[in-house]
Amino acid sequence: MTATASAIPQAATFTYHLNGVDLLVSWDDMADALLAAEIGDHLVMPQANEPLTPTIAFGTGIDGFYSSAAGVLNISIAAALEYTIVAGSLSGRLGGAFMNEAPTATNPSVVPILADPDTGIGGAANALALISGGVAGVILSSDGTDVIQTVEANVGLTADVLSSQGDGLISSSFNVYSVVGSAGDAATLPEFFALGTQIFIKNDDAAEAMDVFPFLGADLGAGTNTALSLLAGEFVVFIATIANDAWTQLIAGTEL
């Protein structure tokens, strides 16, 4: 025996018995009334609250959408929660996210870690910024033909007057010291640094030499804890050859 499905004609009518009164109702009228009574002017799907059986499913039923809480829309792939959408972001299970924010040179809209929303990629028109901790480390800007690279730098610095290791801690890759009040005023390289880190230092003072120290226990190439004297007008570029331990001079002098 073969069953045959057929649609109910829109013109079909039904007799509805209510309080002893028979009412003749068309299928269209009854469907509209039932929908209006049940859901008002929009369709509300029941919450499943888990990725194995998403509320709106596709294929084999383990891929789809569901809402785990008010204001949260989840995307299930192969019965696993992979993406979460809230008002402020679309984030992946492993942490990356698109932020629903206006990007700037210091505010990223694409972040590798949702819990660290001030580190990622931002920018403005024709300018792409790599941002770390809310600071634009590198900005690539273009006029449509060429690209100009801008890097974060500390300029107009004053060497530390205490003139000892640990004073005047350097926090940028590019550093220009405009004032060295007395010979031996100091700057100290960072305590923690990865292999390959590069630091540029320029003594722009007109007369006095400054001391550049490694952090306690590190080596600039002249021995552990030994400072380099950087004469007025000179620069030096260091590269880290052992993480958190040793630096090597790449280049030094008065001009590149």
Order of alpha helices (4+ residues) and beta strands (2+ residues): beta-beta-alpha-beta-beta-beta-beta-beta-beta-beta-beta-beta-beta-beta-beta-beta-beta-beta-beta-beta-beta-beta
